[in-house]
């Protein structure tokens, strides 16, 4: 085999390895994207639920109330 043919064969092998690496990276990116979309949906759902039905009073309401167990008269 000539030097040119050996170089071409090595380039083919390297190209296949790069294709495999790119496929692996794309799969990882798509997996991360899917996780990010799920997290965004969870945050939006949680934020919407809190806005619609606030369960806990705000810190200002609790600390500013004289009937609060945290109230301290100075």
Jmol script that loads the backbone (N, CA, C; Angstrom):
load data "model"
ATOM      1  N   UNK A   1       0.852  -1.175   0.000  1.00  0.00           N
ATOM      2  CA  UNK A   1       0.000   0.000   0.000  1.00  0.00           C
ATOM      3  C   UNK A   1       0.897   1.238   0.000  1.00  0.00           C
ATOM      4  N   UNK A   2       0.530   2.212  -0.760  1.00  0.00           N
ATOM      5  CA  UNK A   2       1.345   3.432  -0.831  1.00  0.00           C
ATOM      6  C   UNK A   2       1.056   4.331   0.362  1.00  0.00           C
ATOM      7  N   UNK A   3       1.887   5.311   0.553  1.00  0.00           N
ATOM      8  CA  UNK A   3       1.723   6.255   1.665  1.00  0.00           C
ATOM      9  C   UNK A   3       0.395   7.002   1.572  1.00  0.00           C
ATOM     10  N   UNK A   4       0.009   7.352   0.349  1.00  0.00           N
ATOM     11  CA  UNK A   4      -1.240   8.096   0.150  1.00  0.00           C
ATOM     12  C   UNK A   4      -2.428   7.241   0.575  1.00  0.00           C
ATOM     13  N   UNK A   5      -2.424   5.976   0.185  1.00  0.00           N
ATOM     14  CA  UNK A   5      -3.522   5.082   0.539  1.00  0.00           C
ATOM     15  C   UNK A   5      -3.584   4.858   2.055  1.00  0.00           C
ATOM     16  N   UNK A   6      -2.440   4.766   2.700  1.00  0.00           N
ATOM     17  CA  UNK A   6      -2.406   4.595   4.152  1.00  0.00           C
ATOM     18  C   UNK A   6      -2.980   5.831   4.853  1.00  0.00           C
ATOM     19  N   UNK A   7      -2.627   6.990   4.368  1.00  0.00           N
ATOM     20  CA  UNK A   7      -3.146   8.230   4.940  1.00  0.00           C
ATOM     21  C   UNK A   7      -4.656   8.305   4.741  1.00  0.00           C
ATOM     22  N   UNK A   8      -5.135   7.923   3.563  1.00  0.00           N
ATOM     23  CA  UNK A   8      -6.570   7.946   3.288  1.00  0.00           C
ATOM     24  C   UNK A   8      -7.311   6.973   4.201  1.00  0.00           C
ATOM     25  N   UNK A   9      -6.765   5.800   4.411  1.00  0.00           N
ATOM     26  CA  UNK A   9      -7.396   4.818   5.295  1.00  0.00           C
ATOM     27  C   UNK A   9      -7.450   5.342   6.727  1.00  0.00           C
ATOM     28  N   UNK A  10      -6.351   5.949   7.181  1.00  0.00           N
ATOM     29  CA  UNK A  10      -6.321   6.504   8.540  1.00  0.00           C
ATOM     30  C   UNK A  10      -7.322   7.647   8.671  1.00  0.00           C
ATOM     31  N   UNK A  11      -7.465   8.441   7.625  1.00  0.00           N
ATOM     32  CA  UNK A  11      -8.448   9.530   7.640  1.00  0.00           C
ATOM     33  C   UNK A  11      -9.863   8.977   7.729  1.00  0.00           C
ATOM     34  N   UNK A  12     -10.142   7.881   7.037  1.00  0.00           N
ATOM     35  CA  UNK A  12     -11.470   7.260   7.109  1.00  0.00           C
ATOM     36  C   UNK A  12     -11.755   6.764   8.518  1.00  0.00           C
ATOM     37  N   UNK A  13     -10.750   6.145   9.130  1.00  0.00           N
ATOM     38  CA  UNK A  13     -10.914   5.647  10.497  1.00  0.00           C
ATOM     39  C   UNK A  13     -11.157   6.814  11.460  1.00  0.00           C
ATOM     40  N   UNK A  14     -10.363   7.866  11.303  1.00  0.00           N
ATOM     41  CA  UNK A  14     -10.517   9.051  12.155  1.00  0.00           C
ATOM     42  C   UNK A  14     -11.886   9.697  11.961  1.00  0.00           C
ATOM     43  N   UNK A  15     -12.349   9.757  10.727  1.00  0.00           N
ATOM     44  CA  UNK A  15     -13.652  10.349  10.424  1.00  0.00           C
ATOM     45  C   UNK A  15     -14.775   9.552  11.079  1.00  0.00           C
ATOM     46  N   UNK A  16     -14.689   8.237  11.032  1.00  0.00           N
ATOM     47  CA  UNK A  16     -15.708   7.392  11.670  1.00  0.00           C
ATOM     48  C   UNK A  16     -15.703   7.606  13.183  1.00  0.00           C
ATOM     49  N   UNK A  17     -14.512   7.716  13.762  1.00  0.00           N
ATOM     50  CA  UNK A  17     -14.421   7.958  15.202  1.00  0.00           C
ATOM     51  C   UNK A  17     -15.039   9.307  15.558  1.00  0.00           C
ATOM     52  N   UNK A  18     -14.789  10.313  14.744  1.00  0.00           N
ATOM     53  CA  UNK A  18     -15.373  11.637  14.985  1.00  0.00           C
ATOM     54  C   UNK A  18     -16.890  11.596  14.860  1.00  0.00           C
ATOM     55  N   UNK A  19     -17.404  10.838  13.893  1.00  0.00           N
ATOM     56  CA  UNK A  19     -18.861  10.706  13.735  1.00  0.00           C
ATOM     57  C   UNK A  19     -19.471  10.079  14.984  1.00  0.00           C
ATOM     58  N   UNK A  20     -18.806   9.061  15.517  1.00  0.00           N
ATOM     59  CA  UNK A  20     -19.308   8.410  16.731  1.00  0.00           C
ATOM     60  C   UNK A  20     -19.297   9.384  17.914  1.00  0.00           C
ATOM     61  N   UNK A  21     -18.231  10.158  18.018  1.00  0.00           N
ATOM     62  CA  UNK A  21     -18.146  11.143  19.099  1.00  0.00           C
ATOM     63  C   UNK A  21     -19.233  12.206  18.958  1.00  0.00           C
ATOM     64  N   UNK A  22     -19.468  12.653  17.745  1.00  0.00           N
ATOM     65  CA  UNK A  22     -20.515  13.659  17.509  1.00  0.00           C
ATOM     66  C   UNK A  22     -21.891  13.104  17.861  1.00  0.00           C
ATOM     67  N   UNK A  23     -22.130  11.855  17.517  1.00  0.00           N
ATOM     68  CA  UNK A  23     -23.409  11.225  17.853  1.00  0.00           C
ATOM     69  C   UNK A  23     -23.589  11.174  19.360  1.00  0.00           C
ATOM     70  N   UNK A  24     -22.536  10.790  20.078  1.00  0.00           N
ATOM     71  CA  UNK A  24     -22.602  10.731  21.539  1.00  0.00           C
ATOM     72  C   UNK A  24     -22.850  12.108  22.131  1.00  0.00           C
ATOM     73  N   UNK A  25     -22.158  13.125  21.609  1.00  0.00           N
ATOM     74  CA  UNK A  25     -22.351  14.485  22.120  1.00  0.00           C
ATOM     75  C   UNK A  25     -23.763  14.984  21.833  1.00  0.00           C
ATOM     76  N   UNK A  26     -24.290  14.695  20.657  1.00  0.00           N
ATOM     77  CA  UNK A  26     -25.650  15.141  20.323  1.00  0.00           C
ATOM     78  C   UNK A  26     -26.673  14.470  21.230  1.00  0.00           C
ATOM     79  N   UNK A  27     -26.470  13.196  21.519  1.00  0.00           N
ATOM     80  CA  UNK A  27     -27.379  12.496  22.424  1.00  0.00           C
ATOM     81  C   UNK A  27     -27.335  13.127  23.817  1.00  0.00           C
ATOM     82  N   UNK A  28     -26.134  13.476  24.280  1.00  0.00           N
ATOM     83  CA  UNK A  28     -25.999  14.116  25.592  1.00  0.00           C
ATOM     84  C   UNK A  28     -26.676  15.481  25.598  1.00  0.00           C
ATOM     85  N   UNK A  29     -26.496  16.250  24.542  1.00  0.00           N
ATOM     86  CA  UNK A  29     -27.113  17.576  24.446  1.00  0.00           C
ATOM     87  C   UNK A  29     -28.633  17.454  24.437  1.00  0.00           C
ATOM     88  N   UNK A  30     -29.156  16.505  23.681  1.00  0.00           N
ATOM     89  CA  UNK A  30     -30.608  16.327  23.625  1.00  0.00           C
ATOM     90  C   UNK A  30     -31.154  15.876  24.984  1.00  0.00           C
ATOM     91  N   UNK A  31     -30.406  15.055  25.684  1.00  0.00           N
ATOM     92  CA  UNK A  31     -30.818  14.616  27.013  1.00  0.00           C
ATOM     93  C   UNK A  31     -30.842  15.795  27.986  1.00  0.00           C
ATOM     94  N   UNK A  32     -29.815  16.645  27.935  1.00  0.00           N
ATOM     95  CA  UNK A  32     -29.780  17.831  28.796  1.00  0.00           C
ATOM     96  C   UNK A  32     -30.917  18.779  28.450  1.00  0.00           C
ATOM     97  N   UNK A  33     -31.199  18.923  27.171  1.00  0.00           N
ATOM     98  CA  UNK A  33     -32.292  19.808  26.742  1.00  0.00           C
ATOM     99  C   UNK A  33     -33.629  19.296  27.277  1.00  0.00           C
ATOM    100  N   UNK A  34     -33.817  17.982  27.211  1.00  0.00           N
ATOM    101  CA  UNK A  34     -35.054  17.393  27.709  1.00  0.00           C
ATOM    102  C   UNK A  34     -35.183  17.644  29.217  1.00  0.00           C
ATOM    103  N   UNK A  35     -34.072  17.486  29.965  1.00  0.00           N
ATOM    104  CA  UNK A  35     -34.110  17.739  31.408  1.00  0.00           C
ATOM    105  C   UNK A  35     -34.415  19.201  31.696  1.00  0.00           C
ATOM    106  N   UNK A  36     -33.828  20.113  30.906  1.00  0.00           N
ATOM    107  CA  UNK A  36     -34.084  21.533  31.105  1.00  0.00           C
ATOM    108  C   UNK A  36     -35.551  21.862  30.846  1.00  0.00           C
ATOM    109  N   UNK A  37     -36.139  21.278  29.819  1.00  0.00           N
ATOM    110  CA  UNK A  37     -37.544  21.537  29.520  1.00  0.00           C
ATOM    111  C   UNK A  37     -38.445  21.019  30.633  1.00  0.00           C
ATOM    112  N   UNK A  38     -38.107  19.862  31.184  1.00  0.00           N
ATOM    113  CA  UNK A  38     -38.889  19.316  32.297  1.00  0.00           C
ATOM    114  C   UNK A  38     -38.769  20.235  33.508  1.00  0.00           C
ATOM    115  N   UNK A  39     -37.548  20.728  33.784  1.00  0.00           N
ATOM    116  CA  UNK A  39     -37.346  21.634  34.917  1.00  0.00           C
ATOM    117  C   UNK A  39     -38.111  22.934  34.728  1.00  0.00           C
ATOM    118  N   UNK A  40     -38.103  23.475  33.513  1.00  0.00           N
ATOM    119  CA  UNK A  40     -38.836  24.715  33.241  1.00  0.00           C
ATOM    120  C   UNK A  40     -40.323  24.486  33.456  1.00  0.00           C
ATOM    121  N   UNK A  41     -40.841  23.370  32.971  1.00  0.00           N
ATOM    122  CA  UNK A  41     -42.262  23.070  33.149  1.00  0.00           C
ATOM    123  C   UNK A  41     -42.605  22.936  34.625  1.00  0.00           C
ATOM    124  N   UNK A  42     -41.718  22.335  35.397  1.00  0.00           N
ATOM    125  CA  UNK A  42     -41.945  22.177  36.834  1.00  0.00           C
ATOM    126  C   UNK A  42     -41.945  23.528  37.529  1.00  0.00           C
ATOM    127  N   UNK A  43     -40.995  24.382  37.191  1.00  0.00           N
ATOM    128  CA  UNK A  43     -40.915  25.712  37.806  1.00  0.00           C
ATOM    129  C   UNK A  43     -42.147  26.529  37.446  1.00  0.00           C
ATOM    130  N   UNK A  44     -42.548  26.488  36.188  1.00  0.00           N
ATOM    131  CA  UNK A  44     -43.730  27.247  35.761  1.00  0.00           C
ATOM    132  C   UNK A  44     -44.966  26.726  36.477  1.00  0.00           C
ATOM    133  N   UNK A  45     -45.096  25.424  36.567  1.00  0.00           N
ATOM    134  CA  UNK A  45     -46.245  24.842  37.268  1.00  0.00           C
ATOM    135  C   UNK A  45     -46.257  25.207  38.735  1.00  0.00           C
ATOM    136  N   UNK A  46     -45.121  25.165  39.375  1.00  0.00           N
ATOM    137  CA  UNK A  46     -45.020  25.512  40.789  1.00  0.00           C
ATOM    138  C   UNK A  46     -45.294  26.993  40.994  1.00  0.00           C
ATOM    139  N   UNK A  47     -44.711  27.839  40.157  1.00  0.00           N
ATOM    140  CA  UNK A  47     -44.920  29.280  40.283  1.00  0.00           C
ATOM    141  C   UNK A  47     -46.379  29.634  40.092  1.00  0.00           C
ATOM    142  N   UNK A  48     -47.008  29.012  39.136  1.00  0.00           N
ATOM    143  CA  UNK A  48     -48.424  29.277  38.877  1.00  0.00           C
ATOM    144  C   UNK A  48     -49.266  28.840  40.059  1.00  0.00           C
ATOM    145  N   UNK A  49     -48.946  27.680  40.628  1.00  0.00           N
ATOM    146  CA  UNK A  49     -49.705  27.193  41.783  1.00  0.00           C
ATOM    147  C   UNK A  49     -49.543  28.121  42.974  1.00  0.00           C
ATOM    148  N   UNK A  50     -48.366  28.644  43.188  1.00  0.00           N
ATOM    149  CA  UNK A  50     -48.132  29.552  44.310  1.00  0.00           C
ATOM    150  C   UNK A  50     -48.870  30.861  44.091  1.00  0.00           C
ATOM    151  N   UNK A  51     -48.872  31.370  42.857  1.00  0.00           N
ATOM    152  CA  UNK A  51     -49.565  32.624  42.574  1.00  0.00           C
ATOM    153  C   UNK A  51     -51.065  32.467  42.741  1.00  0.00           C
ATOM    154  N   UNK A  52     -51.601  31.323  42.352  1.00  0.00           N
ATOM    155  CA  UNK A  52     -53.036  31.100  42.417  1.00  0.00           C
ATOM    156  C   UNK A  52     -53.487  30.830  43.845  1.00  0.00           C
ATOM    157  N   UNK A  53     -52.702  30.056  44.600  1.00  0.00           N
ATOM    158  CA  UNK A  53     -53.107  29.661  45.934  1.00  0.00           C
ATOM    159  C   UNK A  53     -51.921  29.780  46.887  1.00  0.00           C
ATOM    160  N   UNK A  54     -51.625  30.976  47.367  1.00  0.00           N
ATOM    161  CA  UNK A  54     -50.496  31.097  48.299  1.00  0.00           C
ATOM    162  C   UNK A  54     -50.844  30.438  49.630  1.00  0.00           C
ATOM    163  N   UNK A  55     -50.043  29.494  50.043  1.00  0.00           N
ATOM    164  CA  UNK A  55     -50.308  28.753  51.268  1.00  0.00           C
ATOM    165  C   UNK A  55     -49.747  29.471  52.487  1.00  0.00           C
ATOM    166  N   UNK A  56     -48.585  30.080  52.342  1.00  0.00           N
ATOM    167  CA  UNK A  56     -47.916  30.697  53.465  1.00  0.00           C
ATOM    168  C   UNK A  56     -47.964  32.216  53.335  1.00  0.00           C
ATOM    169  N   UNK A  57     -48.146  32.914  54.448  1.00  0.00           N
ATOM    170  CA  UNK A  57     -48.085  34.379  54.374  1.00  0.00           C
ATOM    171  C   UNK A  57     -46.658  34.819  54.107  1.00  0.00           C
ATOM    172  N   UNK A  58     -46.517  35.986  53.573  1.00  0.00           N
ATOM    173  CA  UNK A  58     -45.180  36.484  53.283  1.00  0.00           C
ATOM    174  C   UNK A  58     -44.450  36.795  54.578  1.00  0.00           C
ATOM    175  N   UNK A  59     -43.145  36.914  54.487  1.00  0.00           N
ATOM    176  CA  UNK A  59     -42.326  37.236  55.659  1.00  0.00           C
ATOM    177  C   UNK A  59     -42.702  38.601  56.219  1.00  0.00           C
ATOM    178  N   UNK A  60     -43.055  39.527  55.349  1.00  0.00           N
ATOM    179  CA  UNK A  60     -43.436  40.874  55.803  1.00  0.00           C
ATOM    180  C   UNK A  60     -44.708  40.794  56.634  1.00  0.00           C
ATOM    181  N   UNK A  61     -45.675  39.991  56.192  1.00  0.00           N
ATOM    182  CA  UNK A  61     -46.916  39.857  56.938  1.00  0.00           C
ATOM    183  C   UNK A  61     -46.669  39.214  58.301  1.00  0.00           C
ATOM    184  N   UNK A  62     -45.832  38.189  58.341  1.00  0.00           N
ATOM    185  CA  UNK A  62     -45.570  37.476  59.591  1.00  0.00           C
ATOM    186  C   UNK A  62     -44.806  38.365  60.559  1.00  0.00           C
ATOM    187  N   UNK A  63     -43.730  38.992  60.083  1.00  0.00           N
ATOM    188  CA  UNK A  63     -42.894  39.796  60.971  1.00  0.00           C
ATOM    189  C   UNK A  63     -43.555  41.114  61.355  1.00  0.00           C
ATOM    190  N   UNK A  64     -44.457  41.609  60.533  1.00  0.00           N
ATOM    191  CA  UNK A  64     -45.105  42.888  60.817  1.00  0.00           C
ATOM    192  C   UNK A  64     -46.358  42.766  61.664  1.00  0.00           C
ATOM    193  N   UNK A  65     -46.808  41.567  61.922  1.00  0.00           N
ATOM    194  CA  UNK A  65     -48.038  41.355  62.658  1.00  0.00           C
ATOM    195  C   UNK A  65     -47.768  41.342  64.155  1.00  0.00           C
ATOM    196  N   UNK A  66     -48.617  42.008  64.930  1.00  0.00           N
ATOM    197  CA  UNK A  66     -48.435  42.016  66.390  1.00  0.00           C
ATOM    198  C   UNK A  66     -48.890  40.706  67.013  1.00  0.00           C
ATOM    199  N   UNK A  67     -49.654  39.925  66.299  1.00  0.00           N
ATOM    200  CA  UNK A  67     -50.097  38.636  66.837  1.00  0.00           C
ATOM    201  C   UNK A  67     -49.149  37.509  66.446  1.00  0.00           C
ATOM    202  N   UNK A  68     -48.100  37.839  65.729  1.00  0.00           N
ATOM    203  CA  UNK A  68     -47.133  36.845  65.289  1.00  0.00           C
ATOM    204  C   UNK A  68     -46.274  36.391  66.461  1.00  0.00           C
ATOM    205  N   UNK A  69     -45.928  35.115  66.516  1.00  0.00           N
ATOM    206  CA  UNK A  69     -45.019  34.648  67.574  1.00  0.00           C
ATOM    207  C   UNK A  69     -43.628  35.252  67.424  1.00  0.00           C
ATOM    208  N   UNK A  70     -43.328  35.866  66.280  1.00  0.00           N
ATOM    209  CA  UNK A  70     -42.039  36.474  66.034  1.00  0.00           C
ATOM    210  C   UNK A  70     -42.029  37.968  66.373  1.00  0.00           C
ATOM    211  N   UNK A  71     -43.158  38.494  66.819  1.00  0.00           N
ATOM    212  CA  UNK A  71     -43.257  39.914  67.090  1.00  0.00           C
ATOM    213  C   UNK A  71     -42.492  40.248  68.360  1.00  0.00           C
ATOM    214  N   UNK A  72     -41.645  41.244  68.270  1.00  0.00           N
ATOM    215  CA  UNK A  72     -40.887  41.712  69.431  1.00  0.00           C
ATOM    216  C   UNK A  72     -41.084  43.221  69.533  1.00  0.00           C
ATOM    217  N   UNK A  73     -41.614  43.656  70.677  1.00  0.00           N
ATOM    218  CA  UNK A  73     -41.828  45.089  70.852  1.00  0.00           C
ATOM    219  C   UNK A  73     -40.547  45.708  71.407  1.00  0.00           C
ATOM    220  N   UNK A  74     -40.148  46.787  70.777  1.00  0.00           N
ATOM    221  CA  UNK A  74     -38.890  47.446  71.167  1.00  0.00           C
ATOM    222  C   UNK A  74     -39.195  48.682  71.943  1.00  0.00           C
TER     223      UNK A  74
END
end "model"
wireframe off; spacefill off
backbone 0.3
color backbone group
